[in-house]
Structures are given as C-alpha cells and as structure tokens.
Amino acid sequence: MTTKIETKLGTLRYNIDKEAHIQVNFQLCKNCKTKSCIAGCPAQCFQLIDSEIHFQYEDCIECGTCKILCNKKAIQWNYPRGTFGVAFQKG
C-alpha cells in the first residue's frame, strides 16, 4: 500500500543539475549519534550504508529539512541553480 507522501513524490519532475546544490561534510557525520537527516528527509536522499551516511541530491524536493535537523552543521544547503531542481505539479 502506497502512502500519501509516496504518491505525491511520484508526481514530481526534476531537471537535475550536474552540480549538487547540497554539500555534506561526511567527516562531521561520523560523530553524529542521531543521524536525523536519514529519518527527516521525506525524499529519502540520506541512507545509512555500512555505518556511513550516503547522500544523493538528485531526488531532493528542496524542503531544507536536512539542514534544519543536522545538529552537527554538516549540511550546506542552497537552492539549485537557475532552472534546475524539482518542478511541482498542481493536483
């Protein structure tokens, strides 16, 4: 059964830039106990693989939750350049 957020995420269109609009300092992530970016990101851009945080910006919905939740200040977040990023559809 698909949840409402998964249904909504499936309607998004992306124009992906080759330059990431989010930079993550993985050295700071190593000392993070909460790893709140993983639980907080609605697009699941953060994952824990072999005890290390991995990040992919391509699915980002530009909500900024990761930056707000990161108590290590390991995330540098900006909006994508120009016409790049997510395009929300009405409906």
C-alpha positions as CSV (number, residue, x, y, z in Angstrom):
1,M,0.0,0.0,0.0
2,T,1.4,3.4,-1.0
3,T,1.3,6.2,1.5
4,K,0.2,9.7,0.5
5,I,3.7,11.2,0.6
6,E,5.0,8.4,-1.8
7,T,2.1,9.1,-4.2
8,K,2.9,12.8,-4.2
9,L,6.7,12.3,-4.6
10,G,5.9,10.2,-7.7
11,T,4.3,13.2,-9.4
12,L,7.4,15.4,-9.2
13,R,9.5,16.3,-12.2
14,Y,13.2,17.0,-11.9
15,N,15.7,18.9,-14.0
16,I,18.9,17.6,-12.4
17,D,22.0,19.8,-12.4
18,K,25.4,18.1,-12.6
19,E,26.4,20.4,-9.6
20,A,24.9,19.4,-6.3
21,H,23.0,22.2,-4.5
22,I,23.7,20.4,-1.2
23,Q,27.1,19.6,0.2
24,V,27.6,17.2,3.1
25,N,30.7,17.1,5.3
26,F,30.9,13.4,5.9
27,Q,33.7,13.8,8.4
28,L,31.2,15.6,10.8
29,C,28.6,12.9,10.1
30,K,30.9,10.2,11.5
31,N,30.4,11.6,15.0
32,C,26.7,12.1,14.7
33,K,24.6,9.9,17.0
34,T,21.1,10.9,15.9
35,K,21.5,10.8,12.1
36,S,18.3,12.8,12.0
37,C,18.8,13.6,8.3
38,I,18.0,10.0,7.5
39,A,14.7,9.9,9.3
40,G,13.8,13.5,8.5
41,C,14.3,13.6,4.7
42,P,10.9,13.0,3.1
43,A,12.6,12.1,-0.3
44,Q,14.9,9.6,1.4
45,C,18.0,11.3,0.0
46,F,20.1,10.2,3.0
47,Q,20.8,6.5,3.7
48,L,22.9,4.6,6.2
49,I,25.1,2.0,4.4
50,D,27.8,0.1,6.2
51,S,27.5,2.5,9.2
52,E,28.2,5.5,6.9
53,I,25.8,8.2,5.7
54,H,25.4,8.3,1.9
55,F,23.6,11.2,0.2
56,Q,22.1,11.7,-3.3
57,Y,20.8,15.1,-4.2
58,E,19.0,14.1,-7.4
59,D,15.7,13.3,-5.6
60,C,15.8,16.3,-3.3
61,I,12.5,18.2,-3.0
62,E,14.2,21.3,-1.7
63,C,12.4,21.4,1.6
64,G,15.6,22.2,3.7
65,T,14.6,19.6,6.4
66,C,18.1,18.0,6.4
67,K,19.8,21.3,7.1
68,I,17.4,22.2,9.9
69,L,17.7,18.8,11.6
70,C,21.5,18.5,11.3
71,N,22.9,19.4,14.8
72,K,26.5,18.9,13.5
73,K,26.0,21.6,10.9
74,A,27.4,19.2,8.4
75,I,25.0,20.2,5.6
76,Q,25.5,23.2,3.4
77,W,22.1,23.7,1.6
78,N,21.3,26.0,-1.2
79,Y,18.5,26.1,-3.8
80,P,19.5,24.7,-7.2
81,R,20.8,27.0,-9.9
82,G,18.5,28.7,-12.4
83,T,16.1,26.2,-14.0
84,F,17.4,23.2,-12.2
85,G,15.7,21.2,-9.4
86,V,12.3,20.0,-8.7
87,A,9.1,21.1,-10.5
88,F,5.9,20.7,-8.5
89,Q,2.8,19.8,-10.4
90,K,-0.7,21.0,-9.4
91,G,-3.0,18.3,-8.3
